[in-house]
């Protein structure tokens, strides 16, 4: 039996706690005797989550057993944590079998020095802040989770479910993890290198209406001619002025934005339709299946056929 200890604190994000806990509880239900779930706060007192829910821990951290898996959730409470919590993590985080954070729980691990010299991620909105305050950590803002040795960090909120499913699959096999994913009606399983946000979230929205309209046009017509000259004409700007203004207002180049839109469009078609790869490649603006394959391997580490195998939704139980 593996003991999973979940750390609780005031202003914790409740889904950071309950998402992974439901996965491990599902694993215990499928295979009794595999996981023992324990929750603990500093003094053993109930905590109030950022959404107002009250979470009642099993015990105080001082009385908690040495866990096989120590899970540290995120939330607003990570911004100004109790120094005693950071001290406890610094002392105990080095001796656990697996150290796991969800969302901004990585900030607590960083404060405790547990991510020094490691590759890690967190919620995309906090990656720059974490990198600036902790340059000794190799922050990767894109993946939904990162595993570096026995330390695993995940991105925002629901990515904790993906990471928990990956850990269960490692412990108990794919079939068990698949059954849990089906029960929770989630995908099994997004690999860690899948991007944690969509194109629309990754890029800023342009301030000027002509550029916003071009962004919208790109997302609605990924199979069209989307060269800079064509897009500039739609915005009624010269190609040079358009490219410069687009990058200044969105934080990315037109070409990069188009690449991301086409990749996301192709991903959605692979997930949601039975269309063939050749048809999807044309609809997404790649032109040929080989061009789409190269884009998928470069960005996602998997060819389109493999991506479809992994991410077609599992039927609900």
C-alpha positions as CSV (number, residue, x, y, z in Angstrom):
1,X,0.0,0.0,0.0
2,X,1.2,3.5,-0.9
3,X,0.4,6.4,1.4
4,X,-0.6,9.6,-0.3
5,X,-0.4,12.7,1.9
6,X,-2.1,15.8,0.7
7,X,-1.1,19.1,2.3
8,X,-4.0,21.5,3.1
9,X,-3.8,25.2,3.9
10,X,-6.0,28.2,3.9
11,X,-6.9,29.6,0.4
12,X,-6.0,26.3,-1.3
13,X,-7.6,25.7,-4.7
14,X,-10.1,23.0,-3.9
15,X,-9.9,21.3,-7.3
16,X,-6.2,21.0,-6.9
17,X,-7.0,18.7,-4.0
18,X,-10.1,16.9,-5.0
19,X,-9.1,16.2,-8.6
20,X,-6.0,14.1,-7.8
21,X,-7.7,12.6,-4.7
22,X,-10.6,11.3,-6.8
23,X,-8.1,9.6,-9.1
24,X,-6.3,7.9,-6.3
25,X,-9.6,7.1,-4.5
26,X,-10.8,5.5,-7.8
27,X,-7.6,3.4,-8.0
28,X,-8.1,2.2,-4.4
29,X,-11.7,1.3,-5.3
30,X,-10.6,-0.6,-8.3
31,X,-7.6,-2.3,-6.5
32,X,-8.2,-2.3,-2.7
33,X,-5.1,-2.0,-0.7
34,X,-3.1,0.1,-3.2
35,X,-3.4,3.6,-1.8
36,X,-4.0,5.1,1.6
37,X,-5.2,8.7,1.3
38,X,-4.3,11.1,4.2
39,X,-4.9,14.9,4.4
40,X,-3.1,17.1,6.8
41,X,-2.9,20.8,7.7
42,X,-0.3,22.6,9.9
43,X,-2.3,22.3,13.1
44,X,-4.9,19.7,12.0
45,X,-7.5,22.4,11.9
46,X,-10.1,22.8,9.0
47,X,-9.0,25.1,6.2
48,X,-11.1,27.3,3.9
49,X,-10.4,27.0,0.2
50,X,-10.2,29.9,-2.2
51,X,-13.8,29.1,-3.3
52,X,-15.1,29.2,0.2
53,X,-15.4,25.4,0.8
54,X,-14.2,24.1,4.1
55,X,-11.8,21.1,4.0
56,X,-11.4,19.0,7.1
57,X,-8.0,17.3,7.3
58,X,-7.4,13.9,8.9
59,X,-4.6,15.2,11.2
60,X,-1.8,17.7,11.7
61,X,1.3,17.6,9.6
62,X,3.4,17.0,12.7
63,X,1.5,13.7,13.2
64,X,1.5,12.7,9.5
65,X,3.2,9.5,8.4
66,X,6.2,9.6,6.0
67,X,4.3,9.3,2.7
68,X,5.2,7.5,-0.5
69,X,3.6,10.4,-2.4
70,X,3.5,13.9,-1.0
71,X,1.0,16.1,-3.0
72,X,1.2,19.9,-2.6
73,X,-1.8,21.8,-4.2
74,X,-1.9,25.4,-5.3
75,X,-4.1,28.3,-4.8
76,X,-4.0,31.9,-3.4
77,X,-2.6,30.6,-0.2
78,X,0.8,29.9,-1.9
79,X,1.4,33.7,-2.4
80,X,2.2,34.4,1.3
81,X,2.5,31.0,2.9
82,X,2.9,30.3,6.6
83,X,6.7,30.0,7.1
84,X,6.0,26.9,9.2
85,X,4.6,25.2,6.1
86,X,7.6,26.0,4.0
87,X,9.9,24.8,6.8
88,X,7.9,21.5,7.0
89,X,8.2,21.0,3.3
90,X,11.9,21.7,3.3
91,X,12.4,19.1,6.0
92,X,10.1,16.4,4.8
93,X,10.0,16.9,1.0
94,X,13.4,15.4,0.5
95,X,12.6,12.0,2.1
96,X,9.4,11.1,0.3
97,X,9.2,8.6,-2.5
98,X,7.4,11.0,-4.9
99,X,7.0,14.7,-4.6
100,X,4.1,16.1,-6.6
101,X,2.7,19.7,-7.0
102,X,-0.4,20.9,-8.7
103,X,-0.7,24.4,-10.2
104,X,1.0,27.0,-7.9
105,X,1.9,24.3,-5.4
106,X,5.2,24.5,-7.3
107,X,5.8,27.9,-5.7
108,X,5.8,26.3,-2.2
109,X,8.3,23.6,-3.4
110,X,10.5,26.3,-4.9
111,X,10.4,28.3,-1.6
112,X,11.5,25.2,0.2
113,X,14.4,24.7,-2.2
114,X,13.0,21.4,-3.5
115,X,13.1,22.3,-7.2
116,X,16.6,23.7,-7.4
117,X,18.4,22.3,-10.4
118,X,15.3,20.7,-11.7
119,X,13.0,21.2,-14.7
120,X,9.5,22.1,-13.6
121,X,6.2,23.8,-14.6
122,X,3.3,25.6,-13.0
123,X,0.2,27.5,-14.1
124,X,1.1,29.4,-17.2
125,X,0.2,32.7,-15.6
126,X,2.8,32.2,-12.9
127,X,5.7,30.7,-14.9
128,X,7.5,34.1,-15.4
129,X,7.2,35.0,-11.8
130,X,8.5,31.7,-10.6
131,X,11.4,31.8,-13.1
132,X,12.3,35.4,-12.0
133,X,12.3,34.6,-8.3
134,X,14.0,31.2,-8.7
135,X,16.5,31.3,-11.6
136,X,18.0,28.1,-10.3
137,X,14.9,26.2,-11.6
138,X,14.4,25.3,-15.3
139,X,10.8,26.5,-15.8
140,X,9.0,25.2,-18.8
141,X,5.7,27.1,-19.2
142,X,4.1,24.9,-21.9
143,X,3.6,21.3,-20.7
144,X,0.7,20.2,-18.6
145,X,3.1,18.4,-16.3
146,X,6.8,17.7,-16.0
147,X,8.5,14.8,-14.3
148,X,12.1,15.2,-13.2
149,X,13.2,12.1,-11.3
150,X,11.0,11.6,-8.3
151,X,9.6,15.2,-8.5
152,X,6.6,16.0,-10.6
153,X,5.0,19.4,-11.2
154,X,1.8,20.1,-13.1
155,X,0.2,23.1,-14.6
156,X,-3.1,24.8,-13.7
157,X,-5.8,23.0,-11.8
158,X,-7.2,20.1,-13.9
159,X,-3.7,19.1,-15.1
160,X,-3.3,17.6,-11.6
161,X,-5.8,14.9,-12.8
162,X,-3.6,14.2,-15.8
163,X,-0.6,13.8,-13.6
164,X,-2.4,11.6,-11.1
165,X,-3.6,9.3,-13.9
166,X,-0.1,9.0,-15.1
167,X,1.2,8.0,-11.7
168,X,-1.7,5.5,-11.3
169,X,-0.9,4.1,-14.7
170,X,2.7,3.7,-13.7
171,X,1.7,1.9,-10.5
172,X,-1.2,-0.2,-11.6
173,X,-1.2,-0.3,-15.3
174,X,-3.0,1.3,-18.2
175,X,-6.3,-0.6,-17.8
176,X,-6.8,0.6,-14.3
177,X,-6.0,4.2,-15.2
178,X,-8.3,3.9,-18.2
179,X,-11.2,2.7,-16.0
180,X,-10.7,5.7,-13.7
181,X,-10.6,8.1,-16.6
182,X,-13.8,6.7,-18.0
183,X,-15.5,7.0,-14.7
184,X,-14.4,10.6,-14.4
185,X,-15.3,11.3,-18.0
186,X,-11.8,12.6,-18.8
187,X,-9.2,11.7,-21.4
188,X,-6.6,9.0,-20.7
189,X,-4.2,10.4,-20.9
190,X,-2.8,13.7,-22.1
191,X,0.9,13.3,-22.1
192,X,3.0,15.8,-20.1
193,X,4.2,17.5,-23.2
194,X,0.8,18.5,-24.4
195,X,0.4,22.3,-24.3
196,X,-1.5,23.5,-21.2
197,X,-3.4,26.3,-23.0
198,X,-5.1,26.9,-26.4
199,X,-3.9,29.4,-29.0
200,X,-6.5,31.9,-27.9
201,X,-5.2,31.8,-24.3
202,X,-1.5,31.7,-25.3
203,X,-1.6,34.8,-27.4
204,X,-2.8,38.2,-26.3
205,X,-5.8,39.7,-28.0
206,X,-4.8,42.7,-30.2
207,X,-5.9,46.1,-29.1
208,X,-6.8,47.4,-32.6
209,X,-10.0,46.1,-34.2
210,X,-8.4,45.2,-37.6
211,X,-5.8,43.0,-35.9
212,X,-8.5,41.4,-33.7
213,X,-10.5,40.6,-36.8
214,X,-7.5,39.0,-38.4
215,X,-6.9,36.8,-35.4
216,X,-10.5,35.7,-35.5
217,X,-10.3,35.1,-39.3
218,X,-7.3,32.9,-38.8
219,X,-9.0,30.7,-36.1
220,X,-12.1,30.3,-38.3
221,X,-10.2,29.7,-41.6
222,X,-7.1,27.6,-40.8
223,X,-7.2,26.0,-44.3
224,X,-7.1,29.3,-46.2
225,X,-4.1,31.2,-47.5
226,X,-2.7,32.7,-44.3
227,X,0.6,34.2,-45.6
228,X,1.6,37.6,-44.2
229,X,0.8,39.4,-47.4
230,X,-2.8,38.0,-47.4
231,X,-3.4,38.8,-43.7
232,X,-1.9,42.2,-44.1
233,X,-4.3,43.0,-47.0
234,X,-7.2,41.9,-44.8
235,X,-6.0,44.3,-42.1
236,X,-5.4,47.1,-44.7
237,X,-1.8,47.4,-43.7
238,X,1.5,46.9,-45.5
239,X,3.0,43.5,-44.8
240,X,5.9,45.0,-42.9
241,X,3.7,47.2,-40.7
242,X,1.2,44.4,-40.2
243,X,3.9,41.9,-39.0
244,X,5.4,44.5,-36.6
245,X,2.0,45.6,-35.2
246,X,0.8,42.0,-34.9
247,X,3.8,40.9,-32.8
248,X,3.7,44.1,-30.7
249,X,0.0,43.6,-29.8
250,X,-0.2,39.8,-29.5
251,X,3.2,38.8,-28.3
252,X,3.8,36.4,-31.2
253,X,4.5,36.6,-34.9
254,X,1.7,36.0,-37.5
255,X,3.5,32.9,-38.7
256,X,3.8,31.4,-35.2
257,X,0.1,32.3,-34.5
258,X,-1.0,30.6,-37.7
259,X,1.1,27.5,-36.9
260,X,-0.5,27.2,-33.5
261,X,-4.0,27.6,-34.8
262,X,-3.5,25.0,-37.5
263,X,-2.0,22.5,-35.0
264,X,-4.9,23.1,-32.5
265,X,-7.5,22.7,-35.3
266,X,-6.0,19.5,-36.5
267,X,-5.8,18.2,-32.9
268,X,-9.5,18.9,-32.4
269,X,-10.5,17.1,-35.6
270,X,-8.4,14.1,-34.6
271,X,-10.1,14.0,-31.2
272,X,-13.6,14.7,-32.2
273,X,-14.1,13.3,-35.7
274,X,-13.4,10.1,-37.7
275,X,-12.0,12.1,-40.7
276,X,-8.9,10.7,-42.3
277,X,-5.5,12.2,-41.8
278,X,-5.3,13.4,-45.4
279,X,-8.6,15.2,-45.1
280,X,-7.7,16.8,-41.8
281,X,-4.3,17.9,-43.1
282,X,-6.1,19.8,-45.9
283,X,-8.8,21.3,-43.7
284,X,-6.1,22.5,-41.3
285,X,-4.0,24.2,-43.9
286,X,-1.1,21.7,-44.0
287,X,-1.7,20.6,-47.5
288,X,-0.2,17.1,-47.1
289,X,-0.3,14.4,-44.4
290,X,3.5,14.5,-44.2
291,X,3.6,18.2,-43.4
292,X,1.0,17.7,-40.6
293,X,3.0,14.7,-39.3
294,X,6.2,16.8,-39.1
295,X,4.3,19.6,-37.2
296,X,2.8,17.1,-34.7
297,X,6.1,15.3,-34.0
298,X,7.9,18.6,-33.5
299,X,5.2,20.2,-31.2
300,X,3.7,17.2,-29.5
301,X,6.2,14.4,-29.8
302,X,3.7,12.1,-31.5
303,X,2.5,11.5,-35.1
304,X,-1.2,12.2,-35.8
305,X,-2.2,8.6,-35.7
306,X,-0.6,8.1,-32.3
307,X,-2.2,11.3,-31.1
308,X,-5.6,10.1,-32.1
309,X,-5.1,6.8,-30.4
310,X,-4.2,8.5,-27.1
311,X,-6.8,11.3,-27.1
312,X,-10.1,10.1,-28.6
313,X,-12.5,10.4,-25.7
314,X,-13.1,7.2,-23.8
315,X,-16.8,6.3,-23.5
316,X,-18.4,6.9,-20.2
317,X,-19.2,3.9,-18.0
